[in-house]
């Protein structure tokens, strides 16, 4: 997926949320730091390569975000273990 497709999708998602009656703003990488938001949302965890690591595709992800005013429920997130270090050889396990 290229950036123009990603921009179109995030704009359509924001329009859908606005049509539901909420305030929504679409954003790529210019309005907020998306990596901390992605980690907080439970989409992955922060890797040693300064990227978000996911179970499905590793660090090969690109994020866009949308801001909306609504009520949400927060659930406990679980780590994928990407930053667990083996003591003797210091190799990354995960």
mmCIF file as gemmi writes it, N, C-alpha and C atoms, coordinates in Angstrom:
data_model
loop_
_atom_site.group_PDB
_atom_site.id
_atom_site.type_symbol
_atom_site.label_atom_id
_atom_site.label_alt_id
_atom_site.label_comp_id
_atom_site.label_asym_id
_atom_site.label_entity_id
_atom_site.label_seq_id
_atom_site.pdbx_PDB_ins_code
_atom_site.Cartn_x
_atom_site.Cartn_y
_atom_site.Cartn_z
_atom_site.occupancy
_atom_site.B_iso_or_equiv
_atom_site.pdbx_formal_charge
_atom_site.auth_seq_id
_atom_site.auth_asym_id
_atom_site.pdbx_PDB_model_num
ATOM 1 N N . UNK Axp A 1 ? 0.852 -1.18 0 1 0 ? 1 A 1
ATOM 2 C CA . UNK Axp A 1 ? 0 0 0 1 0 ? 1 A 1
ATOM 3 C C . UNK Axp A 1 ? 0.889 1.231 0 1 0 ? 1 A 1
ATOM 4 N N . UNK Axp A 2 ? 0.609 2.173 -0.866 1 0 ? 2 A 1
ATOM 5 C CA . UNK Axp A 2 ? 1.415 3.386 -0.899 1 0 ? 2 A 1
ATOM 6 C C . UNK Axp A 2 ? 0.74 4.503 -0.092 1 0 ? 2 A 1
ATOM 7 N N . UNK Axp A 3 ? 1.43 5.625 0.023 1 0 ? 3 A 1
ATOM 8 C CA . UNK Axp A 3 ? 0.942 6.711 0.871 1 0 ? 3 A 1
ATOM 9 C C . UNK Axp A 3 ? -0.371 7.307 0.385 1 0 ? 3 A 1
ATOM 10 N N . UNK Axp A 4 ? -0.597 7.348 -0.923 1 0 ? 4 A 1
ATOM 11 C CA . UNK Axp A 4 ? -1.847 7.933 -1.411 1 0 ? 4 A 1
ATOM 12 C C . UNK Axp A 4 ? -3.041 7.05 -1.05 1 0 ? 4 A 1
ATOM 13 N N . UNK Axp A 5 ? -2.866 5.729 -1.111 1 0 ? 5 A 1
ATOM 14 C CA . UNK Axp A 5 ? -3.943 4.827 -0.689 1 0 ? 5 A 1
ATOM 15 C C . UNK Axp A 5 ? -4.195 4.95 0.808 1 0 ? 5 A 1
ATOM 16 N N . UNK Axp A 6 ? -3.114 5.049 1.577 1 0 ? 6 A 1
ATOM 17 C CA . UNK Axp A 6 ? -3.247 5.181 3.02 1 0 ? 6 A 1
ATOM 18 C C . UNK Axp A 6 ? -3.968 6.478 3.381 1 0 ? 6 A 1
ATOM 19 N N . UNK Axp A 7 ? -3.646 7.555 2.693 1 0 ? 7 A 1
ATOM 20 C CA . UNK Axp A 7 ? -4.303 8.839 2.951 1 0 ? 7 A 1
ATOM 21 C C . UNK Axp A 7 ? -5.794 8.756 2.628 1 0 ? 7 A 1
ATOM 22 N N . UNK Axp A 8 ? -6.134 8.1 1.532 1 0 ? 8 A 1
ATOM 23 C CA . UNK Axp A 8 ? -7.543 7.967 1.159 1 0 ? 8 A 1
ATOM 24 C C . UNK Axp A 8 ? -8.305 7.149 2.196 1 0 ? 8 A 1
ATOM 25 N N . UNK Axp A 9 ? -7.692 6.079 2.702 1 0 ? 9 A 1
ATOM 26 C CA . UNK Axp A 9 ? -8.363 5.227 3.686 1 0 ? 9 A 1
ATOM 27 C C . UNK Axp A 9 ? -8.584 5.974 4.991 1 0 ? 9 A 1
ATOM 28 N N . UNK Axp A 10 ? -7.563 6.685 5.472 1 0 ? 10 A 1
ATOM 29 C CA . UNK Axp A 10 ? -7.712 7.388 6.75 1 0 ? 10 A 1
ATOM 30 C C . UNK Axp A 10 ? -8.714 8.546 6.625 1 0 ? 10 A 1
ATOM 31 N N . UNK Axp A 11 ? -8.8 9.171 5.465 1 0 ? 11 A 1
ATOM 32 C CA . UNK Axp A 11 ? -9.797 10.227 5.253 1 0 ? 11 A 1
ATOM 33 C C . UNK Axp A 11 ? -11.209 9.627 5.226 1 0 ? 11 A 1
ATOM 34 N N . UNK Axp A 12 ? -11.38 8.485 4.589 1 0 ? 12 A 1
ATOM 35 C CA . UNK Axp A 12 ? -12.687 7.822 4.549 1 0 ? 12 A 1
ATOM 36 C C . UNK Axp A 12 ? -13.118 7.355 5.929 1 0 ? 12 A 1
ATOM 37 N N . UNK Axp A 13 ? -12.161 6.863 6.722 1 0 ? 13 A 1
ATOM 38 C CA . UNK Axp A 13 ? -12.478 6.431 8.08 1 0 ? 13 A 1
ATOM 39 C C . UNK Axp A 13 ? -12.913 7.616 8.942 1 0 ? 13 A 1
ATOM 40 N N . UNK Axp A 14 ? -12.218 8.749 8.809 1 0 ? 14 A 1
ATOM 41 C CA . UNK Axp A 14 ? -12.613 9.94 9.561 1 0 ? 14 A 1
ATOM 42 C C . UNK Axp A 14 ? -13.991 10.427 9.13 1 0 ? 14 A 1
ATOM 43 N N . UNK Axp A 15 ? -14.296 10.369 7.838 1 0 ? 15 A 1
ATOM 44 C CA . UNK Axp A 15 ? -15.623 10.762 7.357 1 0 ? 15 A 1
ATOM 45 C C . UNK Axp A 15 ? -16.698 9.831 7.906 1 0 ? 15 A 1
ATOM 46 N N . UNK Axp A 16 ? -16.41 8.539 7.975 1 0 ? 16 A 1
ATOM 47 C CA . UNK Axp A 16 ? -17.36 7.579 8.527 1 0 ? 16 A 1
ATOM 48 C C . UNK Axp A 16 ? -17.648 7.881 10.001 1 0 ? 16 A 1
ATOM 49 N N . UNK Axp A 17 ? -16.597 8.165 10.765 1 0 ? 17 A 1
ATOM 50 C CA . UNK Axp A 17 ? -16.773 8.481 12.188 1 0 ? 17 A 1
ATOM 51 C C . UNK Axp A 17 ? -17.569 9.774 12.356 1 0 ? 17 A 1
ATOM 52 N N . UNK Axp A 18 ? -17.296 10.763 11.512 1 0 ? 18 A 1
ATOM 53 C CA . UNK Axp A 18 ? -18.073 12.013 11.569 1 0 ? 18 A 1
ATOM 54 C C . UNK Axp A 18 ? -19.537 11.76 11.234 1 0 ? 18 A 1
ATOM 55 N N . UNK Axp A 19 ? -19.804 10.857 10.282 1 0 ? 19 A 1
ATOM 56 C CA . UNK Axp A 19 ? -21.189 10.524 9.935 1 0 ? 19 A 1
ATOM 57 C C . UNK Axp A 19 ? -21.913 9.804 11.069 1 0 ? 19 A 1
ATOM 58 N N . UNK Axp A 20 ? -21.164 9.183 11.974 1 0 ? 20 A 1
ATOM 59 C CA . UNK Axp A 20 ? -21.76 8.564 13.156 1 0 ? 20 A 1
ATOM 60 C C . UNK Axp A 20 ? -22.099 9.591 14.23 1 0 ? 20 A 1
ATOM 61 N N . UNK Axp A 21 ? -21.664 10.84 14.03 1 0 ? 21 A 1
ATOM 62 C CA . UNK Axp A 21 ? -22.004 11.904 14.963 1 0 ? 21 A 1
ATOM 63 C C . UNK Axp A 21 ? -20.88 12.335 15.883 1 0 ? 21 A 1
ATOM 64 N N . UNK Axp A 22 ? -19.672 11.823 15.679 1 0 ? 22 A 1
ATOM 65 C CA . UNK Axp A 22 ? -18.534 12.196 16.506 1 0 ? 22 A 1
ATOM 66 C C . UNK Axp A 22 ? -17.63 13.157 15.76 1 0 ? 22 A 1
ATOM 67 N N . UNK Axp A 23 ? -16.811 13.884 16.489 1 0 ? 23 A 1
ATOM 68 C CA . UNK Axp A 23 ? -15.785 14.711 15.86 1 0 ? 23 A 1
ATOM 69 C C . UNK Axp A 23 ? -14.607 13.814 15.512 1 0 ? 23 A 1
ATOM 70 N N . UNK Axp A 24 ? -14.057 13.972 14.314 1 0 ? 24 A 1
ATOM 71 C CA . UNK Axp A 24 ? -12.936 13.13 13.894 1 0 ? 24 A 1
ATOM 72 C C . UNK Axp A 24 ? -11.987 13.92 13.006 1 0 ? 24 A 1
ATOM 73 N N . UNK Axp A 25 ? -10.694 13.674 13.179 1 0 ? 25 A 1
ATOM 74 C CA . UNK Axp A 25 ? -9.642 14.297 12.372 1 0 ? 25 A 1
ATOM 75 C C . UNK Axp A 25 ? -8.749 13.185 11.849 1 0 ? 25 A 1
ATOM 76 N N . UNK Axp A 26 ? -8.477 13.176 10.558 1 0 ? 26 A 1
ATOM 77 C CA . UNK Axp A 26 ? -7.558 12.208 9.959 1 0 ? 26 A 1
ATOM 78 C C . UNK Axp A 26 ? -6.144 12.76 9.989 1 0 ? 26 A 1
ATOM 79 N N . UNK Axp A 27 ? -5.164 11.887 10.174 1 0 ? 27 A 1
ATOM 80 C CA . UNK Axp A 27 ? -3.778 12.324 10.249 1 0 ? 27 A 1
ATOM 81 C C . UNK Axp A 27 ? -2.866 11.233 9.713 1 0 ? 27 A 1
ATOM 82 N N . UNK Axp A 28 ? -1.808 11.639 9.064 1 0 ? 28 A 1
ATOM 83 C CA . UNK Axp A 28 ? -0.766 10.683 8.661 1 0 ? 28 A 1
ATOM 84 C C . UNK Axp A 28 ? 0.354 10.801 9.698 1 0 ? 28 A 1
ATOM 85 N N . UNK Axp A 29 ? 1.506 11.291 9.333 1 0 ? 29 A 1
ATOM 86 C CA . UNK Axp A 29 ? 2.622 11.431 10.259 1 0 ? 29 A 1
ATOM 87 C C . UNK Axp A 29 ? 2.873 12.877 10.658 1 0 ? 29 A 1
ATOM 88 N N . UNK Axp A 30 ? 1.968 13.775 10.339 1 0 ? 30 A 1
ATOM 89 C CA . UNK Axp A 30 ? 2.245 15.188 10.545 1 0 ? 30 A 1
ATOM 90 C C . UNK Axp A 30 ? 1.62 15.776 11.804 1 0 ? 30 A 1
ATOM 91 N N . UNK Axp A 31 ? 0.561 15.196 12.341 1 0 ? 31 A 1
ATOM 92 C CA . UNK Axp A 31 ? -0.138 15.777 13.479 1 0 ? 31 A 1
ATOM 93 C C . UNK Axp A 31 ? 0.333 15.215 14.806 1 0 ? 31 A 1
ATOM 94 N N . UNK Axp A 32 ? 0.709 13.959 14.832 1 0 ? 32 A 1
ATOM 95 C CA . UNK Axp A 32 ? 1.095 13.314 16.089 1 0 ? 32 A 1
ATOM 96 C C . UNK Axp A 32 ? 2.163 12.268 15.824 1 0 ? 32 A 1
ATOM 97 N N . UNK Axp A 33 ? 2.862 11.895 16.878 1 0 ? 33 A 1
ATOM 98 C CA . UNK Axp A 33 ? 3.81 10.788 16.797 1 0 ? 33 A 1
ATOM 99 C C . UNK Axp A 33 ? 3.004 9.489 16.871 1 0 ? 33 A 1
ATOM 100 N N . UNK Axp A 34 ? 2.929 8.778 15.766 1 0 ? 34 A 1
ATOM 101 C CA . UNK Axp A 34 ? 2.028 7.636 15.686 1 0 ? 34 A 1
ATOM 102 C C . UNK Axp A 34 ? 2.555 6.395 16.404 1 0 ? 34 A 1
ATOM 103 N N . UNK Axp A 35 ? 3.855 6.252 16.557 1 0 ? 35 A 1
ATOM 104 C CA . UNK Axp A 35 ? 4.405 5.062 17.203 1 0 ? 35 A 1
ATOM 105 C C . UNK Axp A 35 ? 3.96 4.945 18.661 1 0 ? 35 A 1
ATOM 106 N N . UNK Axp A 36 ? 4.054 5.999 19.49 1 0 ? 36 A 1
ATOM 107 C CA . UNK Axp A 36 ? 3.546 5.862 20.858 1 0 ? 36 A 1
ATOM 108 C C . UNK Axp A 36 ? 2.048 5.554 20.922 1 0 ? 36 A 1
ATOM 109 N N . UNK Axp A 37 ? 1.268 6.136 20.024 1 0 ? 37 A 1
ATOM 110 C CA . UNK Axp A 37 ? -0.164 5.844 19.991 1 0 ? 37 A 1
ATOM 111 C C . UNK Axp A 37 ? -0.421 4.391 19.59 1 0 ? 37 A 1
ATOM 112 N N . UNK Axp A 38 ? 0.338 3.876 18.636 1 0 ? 38 A 1
ATOM 113 C CA . UNK Axp A 38 ? 0.162 2.488 18.199 1 0 ? 38 A 1
ATOM 114 C C . UNK Axp A 38 ? 0.504 1.519 19.322 1 0 ? 38 A 1
ATOM 115 N N . UNK Axp A 39 ? 1.557 1.813 20.065 1 0 ? 39 A 1
ATOM 116 C CA . UNK Axp A 39 ? 1.939 0.949 21.186 1 0 ? 39 A 1
ATOM 117 C C . UNK Axp A 39 ? 0.881 1.02 22.282 1 0 ? 39 A 1
ATOM 118 N N . UNK Axp A 40 ? 0.408 2.219 22.591 1 0 ? 40 A 1
ATOM 119 C CA . UNK Axp A 40 ? -0.623 2.381 23.619 1 0 ? 40 A 1
ATOM 120 C C . UNK Axp A 40 ? -1.92 1.681 23.213 1 0 ? 40 A 1
ATOM 121 N N . UNK Axp A 41 ? -2.208 1.627 21.919 1 0 ? 41 A 1
ATOM 122 C CA . UNK Axp A 41 ? -3.413 0.964 21.431 1 0 ? 41 A 1
ATOM 123 C C . UNK Axp A 41 ? -3.272 -0.554 21.408 1 0 ? 41 A 1
ATOM 124 N N . UNK Axp A 42 ? -2.068 -1.057 21.694 1 0 ? 42 A 1
ATOM 125 C CA . UNK Axp A 42 ? -1.872 -2.497 21.735 1 0 ? 42 A 1
ATOM 126 C C . UNK Axp A 42 ? -1.606 -3.129 20.385 1 0 ? 42 A 1
ATOM 127 N N . UNK Axp A 43 ? -1.185 -2.348 19.395 1 0 ? 43 A 1
ATOM 128 C CA . UNK Axp A 43 ? -0.935 -2.887 18.063 1 0 ? 43 A 1
ATOM 129 C C . UNK Axp A 43 ? 0.412 -3.59 17.944 1 0 ? 43 A 1
ATOM 130 N N . UNK Axp A 44 ? 1.279 -3.391 18.914 1 0 ? 44 A 1
ATOM 131 C CA . UNK Axp A 44 ? 2.607 -4.005 18.914 1 0 ? 44 A 1
ATOM 132 C C . UNK Axp A 44 ? 3.392 -3.467 20.083 1 0 ? 44 A 1
ATOM 133 N N . UNK Axp A 45 ? 4.688 -3.691 20.05 1 0 ? 45 A 1
ATOM 134 C CA . UNK Axp A 45 ? 5.531 -3.136 21.096 1 0 ? 45 A 1
ATOM 135 C C . UNK Axp A 45 ? 6.766 -2.504 20.478 1 0 ? 45 A 1
ATOM 136 N N . UNK Axp A 46 ? 7.406 -1.647 21.249 1 0 ? 46 A 1
ATOM 137 C CA . UNK Axp A 46 ? 8.558 -0.882 20.771 1 0 ? 46 A 1
ATOM 138 C C . UNK Axp A 46 ? 9.762 -1.793 20.652 1 0 ? 46 A 1
ATOM 139 N N . UNK Axp A 47 ? 10.395 -1.789 19.489 1 0 ? 47 A 1
ATOM 140 C CA . UNK Axp A 47 ? 11.544 -2.649 19.258 1 0 ? 47 A 1
ATOM 141 C C . UNK Axp A 47 ? 12.859 -1.909 19.402 1 0 ? 47 A 1
ATOM 142 N N . UNK Axp A 48 ? 13.932 -2.656 19.415 1 0 ? 48 A 1
ATOM 143 C CA . UNK Axp A 48 ? 15.27 -2.061 19.516 1 0 ? 48 A 1
ATOM 144 C C . UNK Axp A 48 ? 15.653 -1.301 18.258 1 0 ? 48 A 1
ATOM 145 N N . UNK Axp A 49 ? 14.949 -1.517 17.174 1 0 ? 49 A 1
ATOM 146 C CA . UNK Axp A 49 ? 15.189 -0.789 15.938 1 0 ? 49 A 1
ATOM 147 C C . UNK Axp A 49 ? 14.365 0.499 15.856 1 0 ? 49 A 1
ATOM 148 N N . UNK Axp A 50 ? 13.756 0.913 16.969 1 0 ? 50 A 1
ATOM 149 C CA . UNK Axp A 50 ? 12.939 2.128 17.089 1 0 ? 50 A 1
ATOM 150 C C . UNK Axp A 50 ? 11.708 2.084 16.195 1 0 ? 50 A 1
ATOM 151 N N . UNK Axp A 51 ? 11.177 0.885 15.99 1 0 ? 51 A 1
ATOM 152 C CA . UNK Axp A 51 ? 9.968 0.697 15.215 1 0 ? 51 A 1
ATOM 153 C C . UNK Axp A 51 ? 8.995 -0.138 16.037 1 0 ? 51 A 1
ATOM 154 N N . UNK Axp A 52 ? 7.739 -0.159 15.617 1 0 ? 52 A 1
ATOM 155 C CA . UNK Axp A 52 ? 6.735 -0.981 16.275 1 0 ? 52 A 1
ATOM 156 C C . UNK Axp A 52 ? 6.843 -2.393 15.721 1 0 ? 52 A 1
ATOM 157 N N . UNK Axp A 53 ? 6.975 -3.374 16.624 1 0 ? 53 A 1
ATOM 158 C CA . UNK Axp A 53 ? 7.035 -4.779 16.229 1 0 ? 53 A 1
ATOM 159 C C . UNK Axp A 53 ? 5.663 -5.404 16.42 1 0 ? 53 A 1
ATOM 160 N N . UNK Axp A 54 ? 5.164 -6.074 15.396 1 0 ? 54 A 1
ATOM 161 C CA . UNK Axp A 54 ? 3.871 -6.753 15.485 1 0 ? 54 A 1
ATOM 162 C C . UNK Axp A 54 ? 4.076 -8.251 15.318 1 0 ? 54 A 1
ATOM 163 N N . UNK Axp A 55 ? 3.125 -9.033 15.821 1 0 ? 55 A 1
ATOM 164 C CA . UNK Axp A 55 ? 3.215 -10.487 15.666 1 0 ? 55 A 1
ATOM 165 C C . UNK Axp A 55 ? 3.067 -10.913 14.211 1 0 ? 55 A 1
ATOM 166 N N . UNK Axp A 56 ? 2.222 -10.223 13.465 1 0 ? 56 A 1
ATOM 167 C CA . UNK Axp A 56 ? 1.895 -10.651 12.105 1 0 ? 56 A 1
ATOM 168 C C . UNK Axp A 56 ? 3.008 -10.364 11.109 1 0 ? 56 A 1
ATOM 169 N N . UNK Axp A 57 ? 3.545 -9.141 11.103 1 0 ? 57 A 1
ATOM 170 C CA . UNK Axp A 57 ? 4.494 -8.744 10.059 1 0 ? 57 A 1
ATOM 171 C C . UNK Axp A 57 ? 5.792 -8.157 10.598 1 0 ? 57 A 1
ATOM 172 N N . UNK Axp A 58 ? 6.008 -8.233 11.891 1 0 ? 58 A 1
ATOM 173 C CA . UNK Axp A 58 ? 7.235 -7.675 12.464 1 0 ? 58 A 1
ATOM 174 C C . UNK Axp A 58 ? 7.236 -6.161 12.391 1 0 ? 58 A 1
ATOM 175 N N . UNK Axp A 59 ? 8.343 -5.556 11.945 1 0 ? 59 A 1
ATOM 176 C CA . UNK Axp A 59 ? 8.421 -4.094 11.904 1 0 ? 59 A 1
ATOM 177 C C . UNK Axp A 59 ? 7.934 -3.482 10.593 1 0 ? 59 A 1
ATOM 178 N N . UNK Axp A 60 ? 7.407 -4.279 9.687 1 0 ? 60 A 1
ATOM 179 C CA . UNK Axp A 60 ? 7.018 -3.79 8.361 1 0 ? 60 A 1
ATOM 180 C C . UNK Axp A 60 ? 5.603 -3.228 8.353 1 0 ? 60 A 1
ATOM 181 N N . UNK Axp A 61 ? 5.365 -2.199 9.149 1 0 ? 61 A 1
ATOM 182 C CA . UNK Axp A 61 ? 4.045 -1.572 9.21 1 0 ? 61 A 1
ATOM 183 C C . UNK Axp A 61 ? 4.18 -0.069 9.029 1 0 ? 61 A 1
ATOM 184 N N . UNK Axp A 62 ? 3.142 0.532 8.54 1 0 ? 62 A 1
ATOM 185 C CA . UNK Axp A 62 ? 3.065 1.983 8.403 1 0 ? 62 A 1
ATOM 186 C C . UNK Axp A 62 ? 1.749 2.417 9.015 1 0 ? 62 A 1
ATOM 187 N N . UNK Axp A 63 ? 1.796 3.427 9.868 1 0 ? 63 A 1
ATOM 188 C CA . UNK Axp A 63 ? 0.611 3.839 10.61 1 0 ? 63 A 1
ATOM 189 C C . UNK Axp A 63 ? 0.091 5.184 10.147 1 0 ? 63 A 1
ATOM 190 N N . UNK Axp A 64 ? -1.205 5.309 10.198 1 0 ? 64 A 1
ATOM 191 C CA . UNK Axp A 64 ? -1.893 6.586 10.101 1 0 ? 64 A 1
ATOM 192 C C . UNK Axp A 64 ? -2.825 6.617 11.304 1 0 ? 64 A 1
ATOM 193 N N . UNK Axp A 65 ? -3.194 7.773 11.75 1 0 ? 65 A 1
ATOM 194 C CA . UNK Axp A 65 ? -4.057 7.808 12.93 1 0 ? 65 A 1
ATOM 195 C C . UNK Axp A 65 ? -5.207 8.779 12.698 1 0 ? 65 A 1
ATOM 196 N N . UNK Axp A 66 ? -6.219 8.564 13.449 1 0 ? 66 A 1
ATOM 197 C CA . UNK Axp A 66 ? -7.365 9.455 13.434 1 0 ? 66 A 1
ATOM 198 C C . UNK Axp A 66 ? -7.72 9.81 14.858 1 0 ? 66 A 1
ATOM 199 N N . UNK Axp A 67 ? -8.125 11.017 15.072 1 0 ? 67 A 1
ATOM 200 C CA . UNK Axp A 67 ? -8.515 11.465 16.4 1 0 ? 67 A 1
ATOM 201 C C . UNK Axp A 67 ? -10.019 11.644 16.417 1 0 ? 67 A 1
ATOM 202 N N . UNK Axp A 68 ? -10.663 11.083 17.423 1 0 ? 68 A 1
ATOM 203 C CA . UNK Axp A 68 ? -12.11 11.175 17.532 1 0 ? 68 A 1
ATOM 204 C C . UNK Axp A 68 ? -12.483 11.383 18.99 1 0 ? 68 A 1
ATOM 205 N N . UNK Axp A 69 ? -13.564 12.103 19.209 1 0 ? 69 A 1
ATOM 206 C CA . UNK Axp A 69 ? -14.093 12.28 20.558 1 0 ? 69 A 1
ATOM 207 C C . UNK Axp A 69 ? -15.229 11.293 20.749 1 0 ? 69 A 1
ATOM 208 N N . UNK Axp A 70 ? -14.995 10.31 21.602 1 0 ? 70 A 1
ATOM 209 C CA . UNK Axp A 70 ? -16.02 9.315 21.909 1 0 ? 70 A 1
ATOM 210 C C . UNK Axp A 70 ? -15.652 8.659 23.227 1 0 ? 70 A 1
ATOM 211 N N . UNK Axp A 71 ? -16.539 7.846 23.734 1 0 ? 71 A 1
ATOM 212 C CA . UNK Axp A 71 ? -16.238 7.097 24.945 1 0 ? 71 A 1
ATOM 213 C C . UNK Axp A 71 ? -15.691 5.732 24.544 1 0 ? 71 A 1
ATOM 214 N N . UNK Axp A 72 ? -14.641 5.295 25.218 1 0 ? 72 A 1
ATOM 215 C CA . UNK Axp A 72 ? -14.019 4.013 24.91 1 0 ? 72 A 1
ATOM 216 C C . UNK Axp A 72 ? -13.79 3.223 26.183 1 0 ? 72 A 1
ATOM 217 N N . UNK Axp A 73 ? -13.572 1.948 26.01 1 0 ? 73 A 1
ATOM 218 C CA . UNK Axp A 73 ? -13.23 1.067 27.117 1 0 ? 73 A 1
ATOM 219 C C . UNK Axp A 73 ? -11.802 0.582 26.913 1 0 ? 73 A 1
ATOM 220 N N . UNK Axp A 74 ? -10.993 0.669 27.949 1 0 ? 74 A 1
ATOM 221 C CA . UNK Axp A 74 ? -9.596 0.261 27.858 1 0 ? 74 A 1
ATOM 222 C C . UNK Axp A 74 ? -9.457 -1.144 28.416 1 0 ? 74 A 1
ATOM 223 N N . UNK Axp A 75 ? -8.818 -2.025 27.641 1 0 ? 75 A 1
ATOM 224 C CA . UNK Axp A 75 ? -8.579 -3.378 28.127 1 0 ? 75 A 1
ATOM 225 C C . UNK Axp A 75 ? -7.074 -3.594 28.29 1 0 ? 75 A 1
ATOM 226 N N . UNK Axp A 76 ? -6.723 -4.592 29.071 1 0 ? 76 A 1
ATOM 227 C CA . UNK Axp A 76 ? -5.322 -4.901 29.336 1 0 ? 76 A 1
ATOM 228 C C . UNK Axp A 76 ? -4.661 -5.415 28.06 1 0 ? 76 A 1
ATOM 229 N N . UNK Axp A 77 ? -3.462 -4.941 27.759 1 0 ? 77 A 1
ATOM 230 C CA . UNK Axp A 77 ? -2.749 -5.41 26.574 1 0 ? 77 A 1
ATOM 231 C C . UNK Axp A 77 ? -1.652 -6.381 26.985 1 0 ? 77 A 1
ATOM 232 N N . UNK Axp A 78 ? -1.305 -7.264 26.082 1 0 ? 78 A 1
ATOM 233 C CA . UNK Axp A 78 ? -0.258 -8.242 26.372 1 0 ? 78 A 1
ATOM 234 C C . UNK Axp A 78 ? 0.896 -8.02 25.42 1 0 ? 78 A 1
ATOM 235 N N . UNK Axp A 79 ? 2.108 -8.19 25.924 1 0 ? 79 A 1
ATOM 236 C CA . UNK Axp A 79 ? 3.3 -8.016 25.103 1 0 ? 79 A 1
ATOM 237 C C . UNK Axp A 79 ? 3.567 -9.238 24.246 1 0 ? 79 A 1
ATOM 238 N N . UNK Axp A 80 ? 4.352 -9.037 23.181 1 0 ? 80 A 1
ATOM 239 C CA . UNK Axp A 80 ? 4.7 -10.146 22.303 1 0 ? 80 A 1
ATOM 240 C C . UNK Axp A 80 ? 6.085 -10.684 22.613 1 0 ? 80 A 1
ATOM 241 N N . UNK Axp A 81 ? 6.803 -10.046 23.519 1 0 ? 81 A 1
ATOM 242 C CA . UNK Axp A 81 ? 8.096 -10.555 23.945 1 0 ? 81 A 1
ATOM 243 C C . UNK Axp A 81 ? 9.236 -10.232 23.006 1 0 ? 81 A 1
ATOM 244 N N . UNK Axp A 82 ? 9.127 -9.186 22.217 1 0 ? 82 A 1
ATOM 245 C CA . UNK Axp A 82 ? 10.177 -8.841 21.265 1 0 ? 82 A 1
ATOM 246 C C . UNK Axp A 82 ? 11.424 -8.278 21.895 1 0 ? 82 A 1
ATOM 247 N N . UNK Axp A 83 ? 11.35 -7.786 23.111 1 0 ? 83 A 1
ATOM 248 C CA . UNK Axp A 83 ? 12.506 -7.185 23.752 1 0 ? 83 A 1
ATOM 249 C C . UNK Axp A 83 ? 13.07 -8.036 24.88 1 0 ? 83 A 1
ATOM 250 N N . UNK Axp A 84 ? 12.712 -9.299 24.931 1 0 ? 84 A 1
ATOM 251 C CA . UNK Axp A 84 ? 13.26 -10.199 25.941 1 0 ? 84 A 1
ATOM 252 C C . UNK Axp A 84 ? 14.66 -10.597 25.503 1 0 ? 84 A 1
ATOM 253 N N . UNK Axp A 85 ? 15.629 -10.441 26.392 1 0 ? 85 A 1
ATOM 254 C CA . UNK Axp A 85 ? 17.016 -10.742 26.053 1 0 ? 85 A 1
ATOM 255 C C . UNK Axp A 85 ? 17.452 -12.037 26.731 1 0 ? 85 A 1
ATOM 256 N N . UNK Axp A 86 ? 18.198 -12.849 26.009 1 0 ? 86 A 1
ATOM 257 C CA . UNK Axp A 86 ? 18.798 -14.037 26.589 1 0 ? 86 A 1
ATOM 258 C C . UNK Axp A 86 ? 20.088 -13.593 27.27 1 0 ? 86 A 1
ATOM 259 N N . UNK Axp A 87 ? 20.261 -13.954 28.542 1 0 ? 87 A 1
ATOM 260 C CA . UNK Axp A 87 ? 21.376 -13.451 29.33 1 0 ? 87 A 1
ATOM 261 C C . UNK Axp A 87 ? 22.753 -13.802 28.778 1 0 ? 87 A 1
ATOM 262 N N . UNK Axp A 88 ? 23.077 -15.081 28.462 1 0 ? 88 A 1
ATOM 263 C CA . UNK Axp A 88 ? 24.449 -15.383 28.076 1 0 ? 88 A 1
ATOM 264 C C . UNK Axp A 88 ? 24.893 -14.766 26.747 1 0 ? 88 A 1
ATOM 265 N N . UNK Axp A 89 ? 24.047 -14.798 25.732 1 0 ? 89 A 1
ATOM 266 C CA . UNK Axp A 89 ? 24.501 -14.337 24.423 1 0 ? 89 A 1
ATOM 267 C C . UNK Axp A 89 ? 23.91 -12.999 24.016 1 0 ? 89 A 1
ATOM 268 N N . UNK Axp A 90 ? 22.992 -12.449 24.779 1 0 ? 90 A 1
ATOM 269 C CA . UNK Axp A 90 ? 22.351 -11.16 24.515 1 0 ? 90 A 1
ATOM 270 C C . UNK Axp A 90 ? 21.621 -11.148 23.179 1 0 ? 90 A 1
ATOM 271 N N . UNK Axp A 91 ? 21.103 -12.283 22.733 1 0 ? 91 A 1
ATOM 272 C CA . UNK Axp A 91 ? 20.331 -12.372 21.498 1 0 ? 91 A 1
ATOM 273 C C . UNK Axp A 91 ? 18.875 -12.049 21.788 1 0 ? 91 A 1
ATOM 274 N N . UNK Axp A 92 ? 18.221 -11.405 20.847 1 0 ? 92 A 1
ATOM 275 C CA . UNK Axp A 92 ? 16.813 -11.056 21.002 1 0 ? 92 A 1
ATOM 276 C C . UNK Axp A 92 ? 15.966 -12.297 20.747 1 0 ? 92 A 1
ATOM 277 N N . UNK Axp A 93 ? 15.036 -12.558 21.641 1 0 ? 93 A 1
ATOM 278 C CA . UNK Axp A 93 ? 14.138 -13.696 21.515 1 0 ? 93 A 1
ATOM 279 C C . UNK Axp A 93 ? 12.749 -13.163 21.232 1 0 ? 93 A 1
ATOM 280 N N . UNK Axp A 94 ? 12.016 -13.769 20.308 1 0 ? 94 A 1
ATOM 281 C CA . UNK Axp A 94 ? 10.648 -13.334 20.091 1 0 ? 94 A 1
ATOM 282 C C . UNK Axp A 94 ? 10.153 -13.575 18.727 1 0 ? 94 A 1
